[in-house]
Amino acid sequence: GPAHLFRLAGKCFSFVESTYKYEFCPFHNVTQHEQTFRWNAYSGILGIWHEWEINNNTFVGMWMREGDSCETKTRQTKVHLVCGKSNKLAYVSEPSTCVYSVTFETPLVCHPHSLLVYPTLTEALQRKWDEAEQLLYDELITDQGYKKILKEIFEEAGLLKATEEKEAEKQSKKISLEFKTVEKCSKEYKKLSEEITKLKVLLDQHGIAYKANFAENTSVEYVNHKLATAVTTVLNGSKDEHLHG
């Protein structure tokens, strides 16, 4: 996010309303402490720093998520950043069950350009944004497609958290054994061959015999499975067992 806001990191700001004391620690968390003499007075976390709220290509707030459990979900808080003469927690509300809204005043956001997203990006991501703007102008993509590209840019910059589905998709791409070109396949085969050689050396060092019957099964999955089994044996300290491919 905006570098000038990082000076708030490591500081905490309090706000007392009725019997509750709220504390906001930018880039860390939001907490609530019930100031009563009840034996079960609540004191807990309303959210941990998670991601930015971006609207109209501007940072408008900070999302604190995954706080203490609340029935079937976890508590979360949106922190609104507004211009003020000093750094202070000005207002706290609970618009819906276990979802809190906090207003934080600071002179650091008073400048009209202080919360623009574009200047915080790397040159590569700025170029990607520029290209998306041109595509939208030339009507080669829809407004929805433009917003999708922006979301991907913000995720890549670490301003937004990627969804679980996207993370799973990334992982599946990493472990995919399908290759679009022969060159790519050869490159990956060479890498696997080098890895197999290293693992064989590891087995030799621990006195474990490894014999691969490639006539029986030569698939990458099969070889990797056998080597993984052998390495597990090494790590478990079973040096006397002989593995045969």
C-alpha positions in Angstrom: 0.0 0.0 0.0 1.0 3.7 0.3 4.5 3.9 1.7 3.8 7.1 3.7 1.2 5.1 5.8 3.9 2.6 7.0 4.9 5.2 9.7 1.7 4.1 11.5 3.0 0.5 11.8 4.0 -0.4 15.3 1.6 2.2 16.8 -1.8 1.6 18.4 -4.8 3.9 18.8 -7.6 3.6 21.4 -11.3 4.5 21.5 -13.6 4.1 24.5 -17.3 3.8 24.0 -19.6 2.9 26.9 -17.9 -0.1 28.7 -15.8 -1.1 25.6 -12.3 -0.1 24.7 -11.3 -0.6 21.1 -7.7 -0.6 19.9 -6.6 -0.3 16.3 -3.0 -1.2 15.4 -2.5 -0.4 11.7 -1.1 -3.4 9.7 -1.5 -5.6 12.8 -5.0 -6.0 14.3 -8.2 -4.6 15.9 -9.1 -5.6 19.4 -12.0 -5.1 21.8 -11.8 -5.1 25.6 -14.9 -5.0 27.8 -14.1 -2.8 30.8 -16.5 -4.2 33.5 -16.2 -6.4 36.5 -18.2 -9.3 35.0 -16.5 -12.6 35.4 -16.8 -13.4 31.7 -16.1 -9.9 30.3 -15.1 -10.2 26.6 -11.6 -9.4 25.5 -10.6 -10.5 22.0 -9.5 -9.9 18.4 -12.0 -8.3 16.0 -9.7 -8.9 13.0 -6.1 -9.3 11.8 -4.6 -7.3 9.0 -5.6 -9.0 5.7 -6.0 -6.7 2.6 -7.0 -3.3 1.3 -10.4 -2.2 0.2 -10.0 -0.6 -3.2 -12.7 1.5 -4.8 -12.4 3.6 -8.0 -8.7 2.8 -8.1 -8.2 4.4 -4.6 -7.4 2.8 -1.2 -10.5 3.5 0.8 -10.0 1.2 3.8 -8.2 -1.7 5.4 -9.8 -5.1 6.0 -9.0 -6.9 9.2 -10.3 -10.5 8.9 -10.1 -13.8 10.7 -10.6 -12.5 14.2 -12.1 -14.5 17.1 -14.8 -17.0 16.2 -18.4 -15.7 16.3 -21.0 -18.4 15.9 -20.3 -20.0 12.5 -17.9 -17.4 11.2 -15.0 -15.2 12.4 -15.1 -11.5 13.4 -13.9 -9.0 10.8 -13.5 -5.2 10.7 -13.3 -2.6 7.9 -11.2 0.4 8.8 -12.2 3.6 6.9 -9.3 6.0 6.4 -10.5 9.7 6.5 -8.7 13.0 6.7 -8.2 14.4 10.2 -5.9 16.9 12.1 -4.3 14.1 14.1 -4.1 10.3 14.1 -7.0 9.0 16.1 -9.7 6.3 16.2 -12.8 8.3 15.9 -15.8 5.9 15.6 -16.7 2.2 16.0 -19.9 0.5 15.0 -21.2 -3.0 14.3 -23.4 -2.7 11.1 -24.0 -6.5 11.1 -23.4 -9.3 13.5 -19.6 -9.8 14.1 -18.7 -7.3 11.2 -17.4 -4.1 12.6 -16.8 -0.7 11.1 -14.0 1.6 12.3 -13.3 5.2 11.3 -9.6 6.2 11.6 -8.7 9.9 11.1 -5.2 10.8 10.0 -3.5 13.8 8.2 -1.6 11.3 6.1 -4.6 10.8 3.8 -5.6 14.5 3.4 -3.7 15.0 0.1 -6.1 14.2 -2.8 -3.4 11.8 -4.3 -2.4 10.2 -1.0 -4.4 7.1 -1.5 -4.0 6.4 -5.3 -3.2 2.8 -6.1 -1.3 3.3 -9.3 1.8 5.0 -7.9 2.3 2.2 -5.4 2.7 -0.4 -8.2 5.9 -1.7 -9.8 6.7 -0.4 -13.4 5.7 -3.8 -14.8 2.2 -3.7 -13.1 1.8 -0.1 -14.2 2.4 -1.1 -17.8 -0.1 -3.9 -17.4 -2.6 -1.4 -16.1 -1.8 1.0 -19.0 -2.4 -1.8 -21.5 -5.8 -2.6 -19.9 -6.8 1.1 -20.1 -5.9 1.1 -23.9 -7.8 -2.1 -24.5 -10.9 -0.6 -22.8 -10.5 2.7 -24.7 -10.3 0.7 -28.0 -13.4 -1.3 -26.9 -11.5 -4.6 -27.2 -12.5 -5.5 -23.7 -15.7 -4.8 -21.7 -15.8 -2.9 -18.4 -16.2 -6.2 -16.6 -13.1 -7.5 -18.3 -11.2 -4.3 -17.4 -12.2 -4.7 -13.7 -11.1 -8.4 -13.8 -7.6 -7.4 -15.1 -7.3 -4.7 -12.4 -8.2 -7.2 -9.7 -5.5 -9.6 -11.0 -3.0 -6.6 -10.9 -4.0 -5.8 -7.3 -3.7 -9.5 -6.3 -0.2 -9.7 -7.9 0.8 -6.6 -6.1 -0.3 -8.1 -2.8 -2.9 -5.5 -2.1 -5.7 -8.1 -2.3 -5.7 -11.7 -1.3 -6.2 -14.2 -4.1 -9.3 -16.4 -3.6 -8.8 -20.0 -2.5 -9.9 -21.2 -5.9 -7.1 -19.2 -7.6 -4.5 -20.5 -5.2 -5.7 -24.1 -5.9 -5.5 -23.3 -9.6 -1.9 -22.0 -9.2 -0.9 -25.1 -7.3 -2.4 -27.5 -9.9 -0.5 -25.7 -12.7 2.7 -26.2 -10.8 2.3 -29.9 -10.5 0.8 -30.5 -14.0 2.7 -33.0 -16.1 1.3 -31.9 -19.4 3.5 -29.8 -21.7 2.5 -27.6 -24.6 5.9 -28.0 -26.5 8.5 -30.7 -26.9 11.1 -28.2 -25.8 9.3 -27.6 -22.5 8.9 -31.4 -22.0 12.6 -31.9 -22.6 13.5 -29.2 -20.2 11.3 -30.7 -17.5 12.6 -34.2 -18.2 16.2 -33.0 -17.8 15.3 -31.3 -14.5 13.6 -34.5 -13.2 16.6 -36.6 -14.3 19.0 -34.4 -12.3 16.7 -34.7 -9.3 16.6 -38.5 -9.6 20.4 -38.5 -9.8 20.7 -36.5 -6.6 18.2 -38.8 -4.8 20.2 -41.9 -5.9 23.3 -40.3 -4.4 21.4 -39.7 -1.2 20.3 -43.3 -1.1 23.9 -44.5 -1.7 25.1 -42.3 1.2 22.7 -44.1 3.5 23.6 -47.6 2.2 20.2 -48.2 0.6 20.1 -50.1 -2.6 17.9 -48.7 -5.4 17.2 -50.8 -8.5 14.7 -49.5 -11.0 13.0 -52.0 -13.3 12.2 -49.5 -16.1 10.9 -52.2 -18.3 8.1 -52.7 -15.8 7.1 -49.1 -15.4 8.8 -46.0 -16.6 6.2 -43.3 -15.9 7.4 -40.2 -14.1 4.7 -40.6 -11.4 5.9 -44.2 -10.7 9.6 -43.3 -10.5 8.8 -40.3 -8.3 6.6 -42.4 -6.0 9.4 -45.0 -5.5 12.0 -42.4 -4.9 9.8 -40.6 -2.4 9.2 -43.9 -0.6 12.9 -44.4 -0.4 13.7 -40.9 0.8 11.0 -41.3 3.5 12.7 -44.4 4.7 16.0 -42.5 4.9 14.4 -39.7 6.9 12.8 -42.3 9.3 16.2 -43.8 9.9 15.5 -47.2 8.5 18.8 -47.8 6.8 18.7 -51.6 6.6 15.7 -51.9 4.3 16.5 -52.5 0.7 14.1 -51.0 -1.9 13.6 -52.5 -5.3 12.1 -50.7 -8.2 
